[in-house]
């Protein structure tokens, strides 16, 4: 069966910018909608074990939700592409070739996910492509030198592609005119049940990672690559999330749940998430060295999304494929430094299945 692609207006930003909704679909199998504000995922319909199509992404039914103060004050970046650098930075700074760059604070005393006006708040250019086997939309953005105090002008491409088998992929490409740092990701929130009043604690999770990154009280990596063996972070075999979330482990208590990066062993079936009730399964494959797993710990019902539902704690889980957080401040982490003559590339694929 041939996938299809369509687009329609999705409103205007407060600055009067035209926002477009693009939908990639394969009938009765998958439908992804995205907008050019932040190259953001807005809807993902996939079938349950009975063939019922449900939207499994947290989000909003209209553009207004993305600009609502209660949502912005929660700093949850629902479905957005975040950058230049995902996550936080030690002392809100980093050094490159002997020069220290101080980063602007946007979450209290913290620089988070690219700063005050990161890539999630930018309106991206886009173009679509359609052939016999796949459809795709490519978003592009030019980040000028000095944006949010990051050095170098960066050209970034994010392409979402759906093929005739139902495989969905994200591909990043980036380049710079001056040495800089780059570590983007997509911050989608998924609840495979399709019921956003239901938490994700009974989901089964598996990740091919022998190590994880413990965090400190500021939600920053300590620098240790700790073996998962003998810890609640050992998800090398499928395990119910609830067991870890209610374990009382000091790292879980510190984060209010899981908000940790797993050091991936390789890109072959890096992680699997499944919902026993609906029968939906998400399989994830990535070239990224890390998978940041966040169990919606700071969602608190302070804003309403789809179906007028106030998204509460654990309403969804984020699976953020990226380099390790704060890599620009840890020399032994895989480098996120991008040289002038280098090209940044990263890809992640998703396959959705059901169990009887």
N, C-alpha and C positions, 0 to 999 in steps of 0.2 A: 504494500500500500504506500502511496506517495504522500509525504508530509506536505503541509500547506503553511503559508505565512500571510498575515494580514496586518493592517494597522488602522488606527483611528485616533482622533483627538482625545486627550485626557485632561484638558483644561490648561490654564495659564498659571505660571508661578506668580508670586507677589510682585516680581519685577516685570511682569507682562510677557515672559518667555513662553513660547508654545511648547507644551509637553505632549508627547505622542506615546500611545500604548501599542506595542508590537506583540503579536501572538503567533507562536510556533506550535503547530498541532499535528498530531497523528490520530485520526478518529478512533475513539473507544480505547485509546492506549495512553496518551499523554497530551497535555496542553500547557505550555508555559507562556505567561505574559510578562513583559518587561517594559519599563519606561525609560526615556532618555534623561530623566532627572536621576543622577547618580548611577546610571546603568543598572537600575534597580529591578530585582525580581518582585512582581506583585502577586501573581497567582500561579499555582501549579496544580493542575487537576490530574489525578491518577486513579485507577480503579482499585476497589477493594476486592476481596476474594469472591464476591458475588457480582463483580462487574460494575458496581456503583461508582461513578466518578465524583470525587470530592476534592475540594481545594485544601491542600495540606500546608499552605504557607501563611504565617501571620502577615498581616498587612491591612490595607485600607481599601474601601470601596470607591473612594474618590481622592483626588489630589490634595484636597484640603487637609486630610489627616496627616500628611507628611510635613505640613507647616504648622500644625497645632502646637501651642506652647507646651502643653502637658506631655506630648510625645517628645518634642525636642529636649525638654528638661530631663527625660529619662535616659538619653544617650544610648539608645539601643540599636540604631542604624539598621532597621528592619529591611532586609533584602538588598542593601546597598553595596556598591563597590566602594571599599574604603582604601585610602592611600593619602599621601605617598607611602606611609609606613603604617601598617596595621598594628594596633595595640598601643602600649605606653613606652616611655623612654626614661631610664634612670636619670634623676635630676632634671627631667624635661630638656635633655640636651644630648648631644653626641659630638665627637671630634672626628675630623677628617683632615689628614695631612697637616696636623698640628693646629688647626683652627677649630674652635669650639662654636657650635651653632646652638643658640638658645631657642627653644620651641615655644610658641604661644600656648597659653593655658586655656582650655575650653571646657573642662569638667572640674570645677573647683580649682584645686592647685595642681591639676594634671593635664598634660597634653595627651589626647586620646585620638586614635584613628585618623591622624592627618591634620588635626587642629580645628580652628574656629570655622573655617569654610573649606573643609576637606573635599575630596572627590565625590563624596556622597551628596553634596549640596550643589554640585556643578551640573549644568545642562550640557550633555554630550552631543556631538554630531553622530549621525548614524546612517548606515546604508544596509539594505537587505540583499540577500542572494538566494536564488531558488534554482535547483536542478532536479534531475530525475530521482536522486537518492537522498537529498537533504535540503534543508532550509536553514538560513542563518541570518543573524543581525550582528553587524560589527559597529561597536561604539568607539569613538575616538575623542581624545581630549588632549589639548596642549597645556601643560602646566608650566607657567613661566618661571624663569629663574627668580629665586627669592620667595616664591609662594609659600606662605606659612613658615618662612625663613629656611626653607630647604634650598640647597645650592643647585644650580644647573636647571636648564629648561628640559622638561621631560615630555616626550611624545608617547602616549599610552594607547594601546588598542585592547579592547575586551570583546571577544566574539562568542556569542551563544549559538550553538549549532544543534539541530535535531535531525537525526537520520531516520531512514525508513524502518529500522529495527526498533526505534523508540529510545535509542541511546542519546542522552543529553550531555553536552560538553561545554566547558568554559575554557577559552584559550586567551592567555595574556601575552602581549608583546610590548616591549618598552625600549626606548633609547634616550640618550641624553647628550647634550652638547658640552657638558662639563661633569667631572666626577661627582657622583652623588650617592644617595642610598635609595633603595626601592624595595618595597615588600607589600604589594597589594593583596587583597582577598575579597571574596564575596561574603556578606554577613547575613545570609538567609536564615530564617527561623522556620523549622519544620516540625509539624505535629502530624505524624502519619495516620492518626485516627481520623483526622478531618474535623474533629470536635475540639474547639479551642477552649471549651470549659473543662476539658479533661487534661490532666497533666501527663507528662511523658515518663513518669517514674517506673511504669511497668514495661516500658520499651526494653527490648533486648539489644545490647550493644557489643560489638566486637571490633577491635582495632589491632592491626599487626604492628605492635610497638613493644620493644623490649625495655624501653626507657621512657621516662617522662620528665618534665621540668617542674620541680617544686617552686612555689612562689613565696614571696615575703608579704608583709602586712600591707604593702602598697600595690599588690597585685602584679608585681614584677618578678621575673625569674631570678632565683638566687644565683644562678650560674651552674648549679649542679645538674648533671644528666643522671638521674637516679634510676636504677633498675626497678621495674614494676614488680618483679618477683617478690611475693610475700606481702604486697601492699594492696590496698583497695583499688589501685589504678591498674591492676592486672586484668585487662580485657582481651587477652590473647585468645580466650575462648568466650563464646557468647555468655553474657551475664546480665541479669536484670539490673537496670540502673539504680533502682531503689536500694539495693544492698550497699552500694557505695555511698549514696546520698544520705542514708540514715546511719552510717557506720560510726559517726563520731570521730573519725580520723581528723587529726589536727589540720591537715591541708584542706580537707572538705569544710571544716568549721571556719577556717580562715577565709575561704571564698564563698561560703554559703551554699556550696555545691561544687560541681566540677567547673573550673575555669582555667584549665591547664592545657599545655601543649604536649602532645605525644610525639616522640621521636620515631618516625615511621621506618620500618625495616626495608620497605621497597614499594613500588607503585602497583604491584599486582594485588588487586582486591584489598586496598588499604584498610577499609572499614566497612562494616555492615550494621545497619540499624533496622530493626523490625518491630512492628506493632502486632502482638498476638491477637488482639481483638479484631482488627480490620483485616489482618492477613497481609498488609502491605510491607514490602521490603525495599530498602534503599541500599544499593551497593555502590561504593565510592572507590575510584581509582585516581591517583594523582601523582604527578612528578615532583610535587613539593616535598621538602624534607620533614615538614611538621604538619600536624593536624591539631589546631586549637579547638577544644571541645568546651562548649559553654552551655550549661543546663538552665538558662533563663533565670538565674538566681536573683537578679535585681529587678525583674518585672514585678510590679507591685499593684497592678490594677488602677494606676493613676491616669490612664488614658484608654479610650475605647477604639476598637478596630472593626474588622468585618463583623457583620451581623450584630452590631452594637454590643459586642462582647468586650469587657474590660480584661485585658490580658494579665493574668496573675502569675505568680511565681511558678516556674516549671511548665508554663503553657506551651513551650517548644524547646527544641535543642538546636544549637548552631554547630555546624561542622565546617570550620574555616581552614581551608588548605592554604598554607603559607610557609615562609621561613619562620624560624623561631622568633618569638617576641623579643624586642630589645636586643636584637642581634648586633646592632651598630655600637653596642656597649659591651659586647662579650667577644673577645677575639677568637675564642675556641668554638664559637657557634659558626655554622655555615654562613659565609659572608653575604650581606645584602648590598655591598658596595657595587655600584655600576660605573664602569669606566666609559670614557667618551667613545671608544671604538668597540664597545661590547653591545650585545643585544640581550635584553632580558626576555626569557620565555618561560612560560609555565602552563600546564594544562591539567584539567580535572574532568573526569567523566562520571556520569551517573547512569546506572541501570536500575530500573524499577521492576519488581516482580511481586507475585503474591504466593502465599502458602494456603493450602486448603484447610 
